[in-house]
Amino acid sequence: MKILVCISHVPDTTSKINFTNEDSQFDTNGVQFVINPNDEFGLTRAIWFQEQQGATITVVNVGEAETEPTLRKALAIGANDAIRVNANPTDSFFVAKQLAEVIKNGGYDIVIAGKESLDYNGGMVPGMIAGILGYNFINCCTDLIIDGSNVKANREIDGGRETVSTTLPIIIGGQKGLVEEKDLRIPNMRGIMTARAKTLTVVEPVEASVNTKAVKFEKPAPKSAVKLIAADNLDELINLLHNEAKVI
């Protein structure tokens, strides 16, 4: 069984975010990048298939040279090899087209991507890949069982959970639940040393249209100051809630 895990290179949530060029571009200076959390859940689940069912795991990223440390971390966690599509991932369709080409050439049985990336939260790439290739697709996946060519999965839906069954090949839009946070793997020294010798292949992008672009970014408004009211001053509290906050 061949598994491809799609890896996004995203800013750590603890990083201070700024923008340049009149707020039209993300400023990467001083920002720490990590594996997209939804992708990390998928990678950890793929390693379970590797250990239990002998699967081979390739990780792939659409990005320029600065994304390679993130791919090397995925190799240190346990992936067998890695592919980097040498392009700036500025548009969801462009990214999906590049990944679809890698999948088509690699003949993968299972493709696991995060349901969305932590940076742009577009949530479009896994579905687009499935549409381009005509593969079965399960989004918001929280559990995945493979038995031969048969697939059984649970997915999160509004107000509950849905169980579905289908067959390989398949695209998964994964999230927390594929594994829990406590099950995530941390690279050990042996894994880090081994990762240096694993293959990281760089391929050039195929031609694909870029249909969207970021016009402007805007940070959330800062929180306003807090007003403290004495515990025995209920009249003032009611006055502020009614006339200022307008919640009663």
C-alpha positions as CSV (number, residue, x, y, z in Angstrom):
1,M,0.0,0.0,0.0
2,K,1.4,3.4,-1.1
3,I,0.4,6.4,0.9
4,L,1.1,10.1,0.0
5,V,0.8,12.6,2.8
6,C,0.5,16.3,1.7
7,I,2.4,18.6,3.9
8,S,1.8,22.4,4.3
9,H,4.6,24.6,5.6
10,V,2.7,27.0,7.9
11,P,3.6,29.6,10.6
12,D,3.7,28.4,14.2
13,T,0.7,29.9,16.0
14,T,3.0,31.5,18.6
15,S,4.7,33.6,15.9
16,K,4.0,37.3,15.6
17,I,2.3,37.9,12.2
18,N,3.0,41.0,10.1
19,F,2.4,42.0,6.5
20,T,4.4,44.0,3.9
21,N,3.8,45.8,0.6
22,E,0.7,47.7,1.8
23,D,-0.6,44.6,3.7
24,S,-0.7,42.5,0.5
25,Q,2.1,40.0,1.4
26,F,2.9,37.9,4.5
27,D,6.1,39.0,6.2
28,T,8.2,35.8,6.9
29,N,10.9,37.6,8.8
30,G,11.4,36.0,12.3
31,V,8.6,33.5,11.8
32,Q,9.0,29.9,12.9
33,F,7.4,27.4,10.4
34,V,6.0,24.0,11.3
35,I,4.1,21.1,9.7
36,N,0.4,22.1,9.4
37,P,-1.4,20.5,12.4
38,N,-4.1,18.8,10.3
39,D,-1.3,17.3,8.1
40,E,0.6,16.1,11.1
41,F,-2.5,14.1,12.3
42,G,-2.6,12.6,8.8
43,L,1.1,11.8,8.8
44,T,0.9,10.1,12.2
45,R,-2.1,7.9,11.0
46,A,-0.1,7.0,7.9
47,I,2.8,5.8,10.1
48,W,0.3,3.6,11.9
49,F,-0.5,2.0,8.5
50,Q,3.2,1.7,7.9
51,E,3.8,-0.2,11.2
52,Q,0.6,-2.3,11.1
53,Q,0.2,-3.0,7.4
54,G,3.6,-2.4,5.8
55,A,2.6,0.7,3.9
56,T,5.2,3.0,2.3
57,I,4.9,6.8,3.0
58,T,5.9,9.6,0.7
59,V,5.4,13.2,1.9
60,V,4.9,16.0,-0.6
61,N,4.9,19.8,-0.4
62,V,4.4,22.5,-3.0
63,G,6.9,25.2,-2.0
64,E,10.3,26.7,-2.5
65,A,13.6,25.7,-0.9
66,E,12.7,27.2,2.5
67,T,10.1,24.4,3.0
68,E,12.7,21.6,3.0
69,P,13.3,21.6,6.8
70,T,9.6,20.9,7.2
71,L,9.8,18.0,4.8
72,R,12.9,16.7,6.6
73,K,11.0,16.8,9.9
74,A,8.3,14.6,8.3
75,L,11.1,12.2,7.2
76,A,12.5,12.2,10.7
77,I,9.1,11.3,12.1
78,G,9.0,8.3,9.8
79,A,8.1,9.0,6.2
80,N,10.2,6.9,3.7
81,D,10.8,9.7,1.1
82,A,9.8,13.2,0.1
83,I,8.9,15.2,-2.9
84,R,9.0,19.0,-3.2
85,V,7.3,20.7,-6.1
86,N,9.4,23.8,-6.7
87,A,6.8,26.5,-6.8
88,N,5.3,29.2,-4.7
89,P,1.9,27.9,-3.5
90,T,-0.1,31.1,-4.0
91,D,-3.4,29.6,-5.2
92,S,-5.5,26.5,-4.2
93,F,-6.2,25.3,-7.7
94,F,-2.5,25.7,-8.7
95,V,-1.5,23.6,-5.6
96,A,-4.1,21.0,-6.3
97,K,-3.0,20.7,-9.9
98,Q,0.6,20.1,-8.8
99,L,-0.3,17.5,-6.2
100,A,-2.6,15.7,-8.7
101,E,0.3,15.4,-11.1
102,V,2.5,13.9,-8.4
103,I,-0.3,11.4,-7.4
104,K,-0.9,10.4,-11.0
105,N,2.8,9.7,-11.6
106,G,3.2,7.9,-8.3
107,G,0.2,5.6,-8.4
108,Y,-0.7,6.1,-4.7
109,D,-3.5,4.2,-3.1
110,I,-4.2,6.7,-0.3
111,V,-3.6,10.4,-0.3
112,I,-4.0,12.1,3.1
113,A,-4.1,15.9,3.3
114,G,-5.3,18.1,6.1
115,K,-8.9,19.3,5.6
116,E,-7.4,22.9,5.6
117,S,-4.1,24.6,6.3
118,L,-3.5,26.7,9.4
119,D,-2.4,29.8,7.4
120,Y,-5.1,30.5,4.8
121,N,-7.9,28.1,6.0
122,G,-9.1,27.7,2.4
123,G,-10.2,24.1,2.8
124,M,-10.3,23.5,-0.9
125,V,-7.2,21.6,-2.0
126,P,-8.2,18.0,-1.1
127,G,-11.5,18.2,-2.8
128,M,-10.0,19.8,-5.9
129,I,-7.4,17.0,-6.1
130,A,-10.2,14.4,-6.0
131,G,-12.1,16.3,-8.6
132,I,-9.1,16.5,-11.0
133,L,-8.3,12.8,-10.6
134,G,-11.8,11.4,-10.2
135,Y,-10.8,9.7,-6.9
136,N,-13.2,9.0,-4.0
137,F,-13.0,11.7,-1.4
138,I,-13.8,11.8,2.4
139,N,-13.4,15.2,4.1
140,C,-13.3,16.1,7.8
141,C,-12.1,12.5,8.4
142,T,-11.7,11.5,12.1
143,D,-11.1,7.7,11.7
144,L,-9.8,5.6,8.9
145,I,-9.7,1.8,8.4
146,I,-8.3,0.1,5.4
147,D,-9.0,-3.6,4.7
148,G,-7.5,-4.6,1.3
149,S,-9.1,-2.2,-1.2
150,N,-12.0,-1.4,1.1
151,V,-12.2,1.8,3.1
152,K,-14.3,2.6,6.2
153,A,-14.2,6.0,7.7
154,N,-15.8,8.3,10.2
155,R,-16.2,12.0,9.4
156,E,-17.3,15.0,11.4
157,I,-20.6,16.6,10.3
158,D,-22.7,19.4,11.8
159,G,-24.2,18.1,15.0
160,G,-22.7,14.6,14.9
161,R,-20.6,12.0,13.1
162,E,-21.1,10.1,9.8
163,T,-19.7,6.6,9.0
164,V,-19.0,6.0,5.3
165,S,-17.5,3.2,3.2
166,T,-15.8,3.2,-0.2
167,T,-12.9,1.8,-2.1
168,L,-9.3,2.7,-3.0
169,P,-7.9,4.9,-4.4
170,I,-9.0,7.7,-2.1
171,I,-8.3,11.3,-1.0
172,I,-8.7,12.0,2.7
173,G,-9.2,15.5,4.2
174,G,-8.0,14.7,7.7
175,Q,-8.2,16.4,11.1
176,K,-7.8,15.7,14.8
177,G,-9.4,12.4,15.5
178,L,-7.4,10.5,12.9
179,V,-5.0,10.4,15.9
180,E,-5.1,12.4,19.1
181,E,-2.6,15.0,20.0
182,K,-1.0,12.7,22.6
183,D,-0.2,10.2,19.8
184,L,1.7,12.7,17.6
185,R,5.4,11.7,17.0
186,I,8.3,13.8,18.0
187,P,11.5,13.1,15.9
188,N,14.2,11.4,18.0
189,M,17.9,11.6,17.3
190,R,17.9,8.4,15.3
191,G,15.1,9.7,13.1
192,I,16.8,13.0,12.6
193,M,20.1,11.3,11.5
194,T,18.2,8.8,9.3
195,A,16.2,11.6,7.6
196,R,19.5,13.1,6.2
197,A,20.0,10.0,4.1
198,K,16.4,9.7,2.9
199,T,15.5,10.8,-0.7
200,L,14.1,14.3,-1.1
201,T,13.2,14.7,-4.8
202,V,12.6,18.2,-6.3
203,V,10.3,18.4,-9.3
204,E,9.4,21.4,-11.4
205,P,5.7,22.4,-11.5
206,V,3.4,21.6,-14.4
207,E,1.6,24.4,-16.1
208,A,-1.6,25.5,-14.2
209,S,-3.6,28.6,-14.0
210,V,-3.5,30.8,-11.0
211,N,-7.1,32.0,-10.5
212,T,-6.9,34.0,-7.2
213,K,-4.5,36.3,-5.5
214,A,-4.4,38.0,-2.1
215,V,-5.4,41.6,-2.4
216,K,-5.0,42.7,1.2
217,F,-4.6,41.2,4.7
218,E,-6.1,42.8,7.8
219,K,-5.4,41.9,11.4
220,P,-8.2,41.5,13.9
221,A,-9.0,44.7,15.8
222,P,-7.3,44.8,19.2
223,K,-9.4,44.0,22.2
224,S,-10.8,47.0,24.0
225,A,-10.0,47.9,27.6
226,V,-11.9,46.1,30.4
227,K,-14.1,48.0,32.7
228,L,-14.2,46.7,36.2
229,I,-17.4,47.3,38.2
230,A,-17.6,46.9,42.0
231,A,-19.5,43.7,43.0
232,D,-22.1,45.8,44.9
233,N,-22.7,48.3,42.1
234,L,-25.4,46.3,40.2
235,D,-27.1,49.5,38.9
236,E,-23.9,50.6,37.1
237,L,-23.4,47.0,35.7
238,I,-27.0,46.9,34.3
239,N,-26.6,50.5,32.9
240,L,-23.4,49.5,31.0
241,L,-24.8,46.2,29.7
242,H,-28.0,48.0,28.5
243,N,-26.7,51.3,27.1
244,E,-23.1,50.6,26.1
245,A,-22.8,46.8,25.4
246,K,-26.5,46.7,24.3
247,V,-26.8,43.0,25.3
248,I,-29.8,43.5,27.5
